[in-house]
Amino acid sequence: MTFWDASAVVPLLVDEPASKAIGARRAKDPTMIVWWGTPIECVSALCRLEREGALSADGWLVAARRLDGLAASWLEVGPAVAVRDTARRLLRVHPLRSADALQLAAAFEAAEGRPSGTTLLTFDERLRHVALREGFDVPVL
């Protein structure tokens, strides 16, 4: 099973150095599991790229359509008390931002509390380090 952090989804939406490798990864394992807030995090990233001039308005629309297409086919871990409680625990024991704690808590939920054997894809080094400590398989992307 593979859980996708928003940072791993964005290269599927816009052309980035990691796009080819992450696209190949998805082709090998097309089932994507994400957190309920991932679409918001992806839109935030796209808006930042547009504000910085790295993405045109037309490019933003193309990327948003790609996001909608992915969202129609991925599996989503919704908001739940278990996710919230796990995120609270993660924040107490690791130096995470709140959205990263929720991402990781959703991955725990998807893995039914047993992260061993579950792959978590992320480009966020802090989240990668914590996920490794918590028992997830986190490849270097």
Contact map, one row per residue, 1 for C-alpha under 8 A:
111000000000000000000000000000100000000000000000000000000000000000000000000000000000000000000000000000000000001000001110000000000000000000000
111100000000000000000000000010111000000000000000000000000000000000000000000000000000000000000000000000000000000000000111100000000000000000000
111110000000000000000000000000011100000000000000000000000000000000000000000000000000000000000000000000000010010000000111100000000000000000000
011111111000000000000000000000011100000000000000000000000000000000000000000000000000000000000000000000000000000000000001110000000000000000000
001111111000000000000000000000000110010000000000000000000000000000000000000000000000000000000000000000100000000000000001110000000000000000000
000111111100000000000000000000000100011011000000000000000000000000000000000000000000000000000000000000000000000000000000010000000000000000000
000111111110000000000000000000000000000001000000000000000000000000000000000000000000000000000000000000000000000000000000011100000000000000000
000111111111000000000100000000000000000000000000000000000000000000000000000000000000000000000000000000000000000000000000111000000000000000000
000111111111100000000000000000000000000001000000000000000000000000000000000000000000000000000000000000000000000000000000000000000000000000000
000001111111110000000000000000000000000001001100000000000000000000000000000000000000000000000000000000000000000000000000000000000000000000000
000000111111111111100110000000000000000000000000000000000000000000000000000000000000000000000000000000000000000000000000000000000000000000000
000000011111111000100110000000000000000000000000000000000000000001000000000000000000000000000000000000000000000000000000000000000000000000000
000000001111111000000000000000000000000000000000000000000000001101100000000000000000000000000000000000000000000000000000000000000000000000000
000000000111111100100000000000000000000000000000000000000010001000000000000000000000000000000000000000000000000000000000000000000000000000000
000000000011111110100000000000000000000000000000000000000000000000000000000000000000000000000000000000000000000000000000000000000000000000000
000000000010011111100000000000000000000000000000000000000000000000000000000000000000000000000000000000000000000000000000000000000000000000000
000000000010001111110000000000000000000000000000000000000000000000000000000000000000000000000000000000000000000000000000000000000000000000000
000000000010000111111100000000000000000000000000000000000000000000000000000000000000000000000000000000000000000000000000000000000000000000001
000000000011011111111110000000000000000000000000000000000000000000000000000000000000000000000000000000000000000000000000000000000000000000000
000000000000000011111111000000000000000000000000000000000000000000000000000000000000000000000000000000000000000000000000000000000000000000000
000000000000000001111111100000000000000000000000000000000000000000000000000000000000000000000000000000000000000000000000000000000000000000001
000000010011000001111111110000000000000000000000000000000000000000000000000000000000000000000000000000000000000000000000000000000000000000001
000000000011000000111111111000000000000000000000000000000000000000000000000000000000000000000000000000000000000000000000000000000000000000000
000000000000000000011111111100000000000000000000000000000000000000000000000000000000000000000000000000000000000000000000000000000000000000000
000000000000000000001111111110000000000000000000000000000000000000000000000000000000000000000000000000000000000000000000000000000000000000000
000000000000000000000111111111110000000000000000000000000000000000000000000000000000000000000000000000000000000000000000000000000000000000000
000000000000000000000011111111000000000000000000000000000000000000000000000000000000000000000000000000000000000000000000000000000000000000000
000000000000000000000001111111000000000000000000000000000000000000000000000000000000000000000000000000000000000000000000000000000000000000000
010000000000000000000000111111110000000000000000000000000000000000000000000000000000000000000000000000000000000000000000000000000000000000000
000000000000000000000000011111110000000000000000000000000000000000000000000000000000000000000000000000000000000000000000000000000000000000000
110000000000000000000000010011111000000000000000000000000000000000000000011000000000000000000000000000000000000000000000000000000000000000000
011100000000000000000000010011111100000000000000000000000000000000000000111000000000000000000000000000000000000000000000000000000000000000000
011100000000000000000000000000111110000000000000000000000000000000000000011110000000000000000000000000000000010000000000000000000000000000000
001111000000000000000000000000011111010000000000000000000000000000000000011110000000000000000000000000100110000000000000000000000000000000000
000010000000000000000000000000001111110000000000000000000000000000000000000111000000000000000000000001100110000000000000000000000000000000000
000000000000000000000000000000000111111000000000000000000000000000000000000111100000000000000000000000000000000000000000000000000000000000000
000000000000000000000000000000000011111110000000000000000000000000000000000000000000000000000000000000000000000000000000000000000000000000000
000011000000000000000000000000000111111111000000000000000000000000000000000000000000000000000000000000000000000000000000000000000000000000000
000001000000000000000000000000000001111111100000000000000000000000100010000000000000000000000000000000000000000000000000000000000000000000000
000000000000000000000000000000000000111111110000000000000000000000000000000000000000000000000000000000000000000000000000000000000000000000000
000001000000000000000000000000000000111111111000000000000000000000000000000000000000000000000000000000000000000000000000000000000000000000000
000001101100000000000000000000000000011111111100000000000000000000100000000000000000000000000000000000000000000000000000000000000000000000000
000000000000000000000000000000000000001111111110000000000000000100000000000000000000000000000000000000000000000000000000000000000000000000000
000000000000000000000000000000000000000111111111000000000000000000000000000000000000000000000000000000000000000000000000000000000000000000000
000000000100000000000000000000000000000011111111100000000000000000000000000000000000000000000000000000000000000000000000000000000000000000000
000000000100000000000000000000000000000001111111110000100001001000000000000000000000000000000000000000000000000000000000000000000000000000000
000000000000000000000000000000000000000000111111111000000001000000000000000000000000000000000000000000000000000000000000000000000000000000000
000000000000000000000000000000000000000000011111111100000000000000000000000000000000000000000000000000000000000000000000000000000000000000000
000000000000000000000000000000000000000000001111111111100000000000000000000000000000000000000000000000000000000000000000000000000000000000000
000000000000000000000000000000000000000000000111111111111001000000000000000000000000000000000000000000000000000000000000000000000000000000000
000000000000000000000000000000000000000000000011111111100000000000000000000000000000000000000000000000000000000000000000000000000000000000000
000000000000000000000000000000000000000000000001111111100000000000000000000000000000000000000000000000000000000000000000000000000000000000000
000000000000000000000000000000000000000000000000111111110000000000000000000000000000000000000000000000000000000000000000000000000000000000000
000000000000000000000000000000000000000000000000111111110000000000000000000000000000000000000000000000000000000000000000000000000000000000000
000000000000000000000000000000000000000000000100111111111011000000000000000000000000000000000000000000000000000000000000000000000000000000000
000000000000000000000000000000000000000000000000010011111111000000000000000000000000000000000000000000000000000000000000000000000000000000000
000000000000000000000000000000000000000000000000010000111111100000000000000000000000000000000000000000000000000000000000000000000000000000000
000000000000000000000000000000000000000000000000000000011111110000000000000000000000000000000000000000000000000000000000000000000000000000000
000000000000010000000000000000000000000000000000000000111111111000000000000000000000000000000000000000000000000000000000000000000000000000000
000000000000000000000000000000000000000000000110010000111111111100000000000000000000000000000000000000000000000000000000000000000000000000000
000000000000000000000000000000000000000000000000000000001111111110000000000000000000000000000000000000000000000000000000000000000000000000000
000000000000000000000000000000000000000000000000000000000111111111000000000000000000000000000000000000000000000000000000000000000000000000000
000000000000110000000000000000000000000000000100000000000011111111100000000000000000000000000000000000000000000000000000000000000000000000000
000000000000100000000000000000000000000000100000000000000001111111110000000000000000000000000000000000000000000000000000000000000000000000000
000000000000000000000000000000000000000000000000000000000000111111111000000000000000000000000000000000000000000000000000000000000000000000000
000000000001100000000000000000000000000000000000000000000000011111111100000000000000000000000000000000000000000000000000000000000000000000000
000000000000100000000000000000000000001001000000000000000000001111111110000000000000000000000000000000000000000000000000000000000000000000000
000000000000000000000000000000000000000000000000000000000000000111111111000000000000000000000000000000000000000000000000000000000000000000000
000000000000000000000000000000000000000000000000000000000000000011111111100000000000000000000000000000000000000000000000000000000000000000000
000000000000000000000000000000000000000000000000000000000000000001111111110000000000000000000000000000000000000000000000000000000000000000000
000000000000000000000000000000000000001000000000000000000000000000111111110000000000000000000000000000000000000000000000000000000000000000000
000000000000000000000000000000000000000000000000000000000000000000011111110000000000000000000000000000000000000000000000000000000000000000000
000000000000000000000000000000010000000000000000000000000000000000001111111000000000000000000000000000000000000000000000000000000000000000000
000000000000000000000000000000111100000000000000000000000000000000000111111100000000000000000000000000000000000000000000000000000000000000000
000000000000000000000000000000111100000000000000000000000000000000000000111110000000000000000000000000000000000000000000000000000000000000000
000000000000000000000000000000001111000000000000000000000000000000000000011111000000000000000000000000000000000000000000000000000000000000000
000000000000000000000000000000001111000000000000000000000000000000000000001111100000000000000000000000000110110000000000000000000000000000000
000000000000000000000000000000000011000000000000000000000000000000000000000111110000000000000000000000000100000000000000000000000000000000000
000000000000000000000000000000000001000000000000000000000000000000000000000011111011000000000000000000000000000000000000000000000000000000000
000000000000000000000000000000000000000000000000000000000000000000000000000001111111000000000000000000000000000000000000000000000000000000000
000000000000000000000000000000000000000000000000000000000000000000000000000000111111100000000000000000000000000000000000000000000000000000000
000000000000000000000000000000000000000000000000000000000000000000000000000000011111110000000000000000000000100000000000000000000000000000000
000000000000000000000000000000000000000000000000000000000000000000000000000000111111111000000000000001001101100000000000000000000000000000000
000000000000000000000000000000000000000000000000000000000000000000000000000000111111111100000000000001001000000000000000000000000000000000000
000000000000000000000000000000000000000000000000000000000000000000000000000000001111111110000000000000000000000000000000000000000000000000000
000000000000000000000000000000000000000000000000000000000000000000000000000000000111111111000000000001001001000000000000000000000000000000000
000000000000000000000000000000000000000000000000000000000000000000000000000000000011111111100000010011011000000000000000000000000000000000000
000000000000000000000000000000000000000000000000000000000000000000000000000000000001111111110000000010000000000000000000000000000000000000000
000000000000000000000000000000000000000000000000000000000000000000000000000000000000111111111000000000000000000000000000000000000000000000000
000000000000000000000000000000000000000000000000000000000000000000000000000000000000011111111101000010001000000000000000000000000000000000000
000000000000000000000000000000000000000000000000000000000000000000000000000000000000001111111111110010000000000000000000000000000000000000000
000000000000000000000000000000000000000000000000000000000000000000000000000000000000000111111100000000000000000000000000000000000000000000000
000000000000000000000000000000000000000000000000000000000000000000000000000000000000000011111110000000000000000000000000000000000000000000000
000000000000000000000000000000000000000000000000000000000000000000000000000000000000000001111111000000000000000000000000000000000100000000000
000000000000000000000000000000000000000000000000000000000000000000000000000000000000000000101111100000000000000000000000000001000000000000000
000000000000000000000000000000000000000000000000000000000000000000000000000000000000000001100111110110000000000000000000000001100000000000000
000000000000000000000000000000000000000000000000000000000000000000000000000000000000000000100011111110000000000000000000000000000000000000000
000000000000000000000000000000000000000000000000000000000000000000000000000000000000001000100001111111000000000000000000000000000000000000000
000000000000000000000000000000000000000000000000000000000000000000000000000000000000000000000000111111100000000000000000000000000000000000000
000000000000000000000000000000000000000000000000000000000000000000000000000000000000000000000001111111110000000000000000000000100000000000000
000000000000000000000000000000000000000000000000000000000000000000000000000000000000001101100001111111111000000000000000000000000000000000000
000000000000000000000000000000000010000000000000000000000000000000000000000000000011011000000000011111111100000000000000000000000000000000000
000010000000000000000000000000000110000000000000000000000000000000000000000000000000000000000000001111111110000000000000000000000000000000000
000000000000000000000000000000000000000000000000000000000000000000000000000000000000001000000000000111111111000000000000000000100010000000000
000000000000000000000000000000000000000000000000000000000000000000000000000000000011011001000000000011111111100000000000000000000000000000000
000000000000000000000000000000000110000000000000000000000000000000000000000011000010000000000000000001111111110000000000000000000000000000000
001000000000000000000000000000000110000000000000000000000000000000000000000010000000000000000000000000111111111000100001000000000000000000000
000000000000000000000000000000000000000000000000000000000000000000000000000000000010010000000000000000011111111111100000000000000000000000000
000000000000000000000000000000000000000000000000000000000000000000000000000010000110000000000000000000001111111110000000000000000000000000000
001000000000000000000000000000001000000000000000000000000000000000000000000010000000000000000000000000000111111110000000000000000000000000000
100000000000000000000000000000000000000000000000000000000000000000000000000000000000000000000000000000000011111111100100000000000000000000000
000000000000000000000000000000000000000000000000000000000000000000000000000000000000000000000000000000000001111111100000000000000000000000000
000000000000000000000000000000000000000000000000000000000000000000000000000000000000000000000000000000000001111111100000000000000000000000000
000000000000000000000000000000000000000000000000000000000000000000000000000000000000000000000000000000000001001111110000000000000000000000000
000000000000000000000000000000000000000000000000000000000000000000000000000000000000000000000000000000000011001111111100000000000000011110000
000000000000000000000000000000000000000000000000000000000000000000000000000000000000000000000000000000000000000001111100000000000000001110000
100000000000000000000000000000000000000000000000000000000000000000000000000000000000000000000000000000000000000000111110000000000000000110000
111000000000000000000000000000000000000000000000000000000000000000000000000000000000000000000000000000000000001000111111000000000000000110000
111000000000000000000000000000000000000000000000000000000000000000000000000000000000000000000000000000000000000000001111100000000000000111100
011110000000000000000000000000000000000000000000000000000000000000000000000000000000000000000000000000000010000000000111110000000010000111100
011110010000000000000000000000000000000000000000000000000000000000000000000000000000000000000000000000000000000000000011111000000000000001101
000111110000000000000000000000000000000000000000000000000000000000000000000000000000000000000000000000000000000000000001111110110000000001001
000000110000000000000000000000000000000000000000000000000000000000000000000000000000000000000000000000000000000000000000111110010000000000001
000000100000000000000000000000000000000000000000000000000000000000000000000000000000000000000000000000000000000000000000011111110000000000000
000000000000000000000000000000000000000000000000000000000000000000000000000000000000000000000000000000000000000000000000011111111000000000000
000000000000000000000000000000000000000000000000000000000000000000000000000000000000000000000011000000000000000000000000000111111100000000000
000000000000000000000000000000000000000000000000000000000000000000000000000000000000000000000001000100010000000000000000010111111110000000000
000000000000000000000000000000000000000000000000000000000000000000000000000000000000000000000000000000000000000000000000011111111111000001000
000000000000000000000000000000000000000000000000000000000000000000000000000000000000000000000000000000000000000000000000000011111111100000000
000000000000000000000000000000000000000000000000000000000000000000000000000000000000000000000100000000000000000000000000000001111111110000000
000000000000000000000000000000000000000000000000000000000000000000000000000000000000000000000000000000010000000000000001000000111111111111000
000000000000000000000000000000000000000000000000000000000000000000000000000000000000000000000000000000000000000000000000000000011111111111000
000000000000000000000000000000000000000000000000000000000000000000000000000000000000000000000000000000000000000000000000000000001111111100000
000000000000000000000000000000000000000000000000000000000000000000000000000000000000000000000000000000000000000000100000000000000111111100000
000000000000000000000000000000000000000000000000000000000000000000000000000000000000000000000000000000000000000000110000000000000011111110000
000000000000000000000000000000000000000000000000000000000000000000000000000000000000000000000000000000000000000000111111000000000011111111000
000000000000000000000000000000000000000000000000000000000000000000000000000000000000000000000000000000000000000000111111000000000011001111100
000000000000000000000000000000000000000000000000000000000000000000000000000000000000000000000000000000000000000000000011110000010011000111110
000000000000000000000000000000000000000000000000000000000000000000000000000000000000000000000000000000000000000000000011100000000000000011111
000000000000000000000000000000000000000000000000000000000000000000000000000000000000000000000000000000000000000000000000000000000000000001111
000000000000000001001100000000000000000000000000000000000000000000000000000000000000000000000000000000000000000000000000111000000000000000111
